[in-house]
Amino acid sequence: MTALVGLMLGGGLLLVLSPGLWPRGEGRGIRPPQLASVRERLVQAGLHRVSPAVVVVVSALLGVVGFAVVLALTGVVVVATAAGILAATGPALAIGWRARTRRQATRVVWPDLVDQLVSSVRAGSSLPDAMVGLAGVGPDLTRSAFAELAFTYRTTGNFALALDELKARLADPVADRIVETVRMSREVGGTELTTVLRNLSGYLRQEAAIRSEVLARQSWVVNAARLGVAAPWVVLLLLATRPEAAAAYNSPAGVVLIVSGLLVSVIAYRVMIRLGRMPEERRWFA
């Protein structure tokens, strides 16, 4: 058992150090679309300064620590392996939860931001000045992004570049539509910008109201399903601390039982999440 723990620990450390020992070559590693998706999820979670490599390293370390701790407490290898896998997925789950929470929060403030932009344009401000002004009078959740836009525009004088960086910083489909509307109005001109933005603001308010009502009604169902998936594993972990139960779970039949239960739990959880989650709008202008 000691040798097995040593091998697992050594393998985990080797995986952590592998990016430095064997740099990614041509055609290997994470594909660019996947890497872009990971970076976009980090930006949506407000972790734009965190690289995907850091997430991988932290996940590996948590997996090794979770495996070692549960193995020391229970002595059941298969339970410790399941705990290590769960601990390794913890950062990804936390990032996904934070990204969804921030998107729900920003979905509420987009109509107010559009209204402030319309007010600035109708007051006679130019489009760049109206966008820059949102760094001071816009919603708190978006002020830092528009402050970056103001800095880029003042240092480079390139409004198109500032808009591209704003889209990358916000990583939100609603922000993409607002930015592209502003870009088109600036490049081709026209007098319908305020009308389009006001219609967009009304649509966003209606969508936010409908989503909040649906989420409120289904949240208790989703939470009950999560509790139903987690409860058997908490009981299993408590039972595995007893020597006779640990011996039974270390047998071939016990391993098959735990692995089968793990597969069923994962499949049921993913199906529950997929059925209970509302569809998210895609970024067509990314």
N, C-alpha and C positions, 0 to 999 in steps of 0.2 A: 504493500500500500504506500509506503514511504517513497519507493522508487517511482510509482505511478504519479504521485504528487510532484516529485522532482521533474519527471518528464513533461508533465503538463505545464509546470511553471517555466521550464526552459523553453518549451515550444511557444508559450505566450510571449516571453521576452524576445525570442527570435522574430516573431511576427511584428512586434513593436519596432525592433531595430531594422527590419528588412528594407524599409524605404531608403535608409541611409546606406545599408550594405550593398543593396542591389538596386540602383536607380532605375526608374521606369524607362524602358527602351521604346523604340518605334513599334507601334502596333500592340503594345501591352498596356496593362493598367486600366484605369477607368476611362471609358470612352468619353469624348467631349460632350455629347448630349447629356450623359449621366452626370458628369462633373458639373455641367451648367445647371442641371436640375438640383443637385445638392447645394450648390452655391446660392441658387435662387431661394431654396427653402431656408437657408441660414439668414439671408437678407430679410425674408418675410418674418422670421423670428426675431429680428432686431440684432442679429449677431453677424453683421456684415464684416467685422474685423476678424472673425474666426474662420480659419481655413478648414476644408474637409479633412486634411491630414490630421489635424488636431482632434477632430471628432473620432476618427478611426483609432488613434492612439488611446484616447480616453476610453473608448468602448472596449478595446482589448484589455486594458488594465482593469477595468471594472469586471470584465468577464473572468479574468484570472483570480481576482480577489474574491468574487462571489463564489467561484468554484472551491477555492481553498477554504473559505469560512464555513460553507455548508458541509463540506467533506469533513472538516474538523469537528463539527457539531453532531453530525449524523453518522458518518462512516459509510454512507450509501453513495456509490460512485454515480449511478444514473441520476439520482436526485441532485447531487452536486453539479453534474453536467447540465441538467435543466436549469438550475439556479444560475450557473455561469452564463448560459445562453440568454436568460432573461436579463441578467445584469448588463450583458454586452449590448443588448438592444435598448437599454434604458436611455442613453443620450439621444438616439434617433427618435424614440417616443416622446421625450421631453421637448425636443426641437419641433416636432410635428404639432404637439399640443400648443406650444407657445406661438407657432406660426398661425394656427387656426384662431387662437384667442386674439392675436393682434389684427388679423383680417376682419374678425367680427367687430372689433372695436373701431377700426378705421372705416368699415362699411357704414357706420352710423354718422361719422363726421364728414364724409365726402359731400353730401348735399350742402352742408354749411360752407365748406370750402368753395364749392362752385358758386354759391350765392355771393360770397365775398369777392370772388373774381369778377362776377357780373357787375357788382356794385362799383368796383374800381374802374372797369372798362366804361361803364355808363357815366362815371364821374369825369371822364376825359383822360384817364391814364393810358399810356401805351401798353401793349401786351407784355413786353419784357418788364416794365415797371410794375404792372399788376401782378405778375408772377413773382417777382422779387419781393413785393410787399407782403406776400403771404408768409414770408419768414417771420414777420413780426405780428401780424394780425390773424394768421391762420390758426387752425386747431393745434393743440399742443403735440399731438401724435405726429404731425407732419412738418412742424416748424424746422426741425434739424435738416430734413431733406431739402426744403426750400432755401434754407440758409446755405447749403452746399451749392444749390443752383445760383444763388446770388453771388457767391464767391467766384464760381467758375465764370459767370457772365461778366463780372467786373474785371477779372484778371485776363480773360481771353477776348472778350467782346464778341464771342461766337455764341449766339443764342441757340442755334441748332445743337451744338455740342452740349450746352448746358441742359437742354431738354432731354437729350439722350442719357446723360448721366442721372438726371432726375428719375427717368423711367427705370434705370438699373437700380437706383437706390430704393425706390418704393416697391418695385416688383409686384405690382397690383394691376389687374385688368382694368379697373375703373380709372386708375391714374393714367394708364396707357391711352384710354379714350379721350380723357381730358387733354393730355399733352398733344395727341395727334390732332385734335380739334383746334387747339391753339396754334400748332405749327401750320396747319392748312390755312387758317385765317390770316396768319402773318405772311405766308408765301404768296397766296393768290388773292388776298383781299376779300372784301364782301362786308355786308351789313347785317348778316344773320347770325353772327357769333353769339350775341346775348340771347337770342331766341333759342338757339340750339342748346346752349348751356342751361337755360332755365328749364327747358323740356327734360334735359338729362337730370337735372336736380330733382324734378318731380318724380321721374321714373325711379331714381335711386332711393328716394324716401319711401315709395310704395314697396319696393323690393325689400328694403330693410325691415319694414313693418311686418311683411308677410313672413320673412325668414325668422324674425324674433319670435313670432307667435308659434310657428311650427317647431322651432327648437325648444321652446318652453314646454310644449306638450309632449315631445318625445324624449326629453332629457331624463325623466324618471325611468322610462323603459330601458334606455341605454345604460344608465347607472345600475339598474337591477340586473341586467344581463352581465355586466362586468363583474358585479359581486358574485353572481352565480358561477362564473368561470374561475374566479380567484379563490373562492371558499374551499373547494376540495383540495387545492394545493397547499393551503395553509394547514388544513387538517393533516394532510400527508406529511408535511414538514414536522409537525408536532409528534406524529406517530413514529417518524423515523428516528427520533431521539432515543427511543427505547431499544435496548440491545436486541431483543427477540424480533422486533419489527424490522430493524436494520438487517438482521440476518435473512429474514424472509424476502426483503426487497432486493438484496444482493444476489438472490438465486436467479436462475434463468427465467423462471416463470414470473418473478417479481419485476425483472427488467422488461420483459415483454409487456406486462401490465402497465408499467409506468410510461413506457414509450408509446403504447397505444393511447393511453389517456392524454399524453402530451399532444399527440397528433390531432386527436379529436378536439381538444381544447383550442388549439391554434386555428383549426379549420372553422370551428364554431365561432370563435372570436372574430376572425376575419369576415365571415359571412354576416355576422351581426353588425359590424362596423360598416360594411358595404351597404347593407340594407337600410341602416339608420342614418347614414350621412347624406346630407343634401348635396346635389351636384354643384361643383364650383365652376365659375366662369373661367374659360381659358384665356391666356394672354395671346391674342391674335396679332398685336402690334409690338411684341417684344423684340 
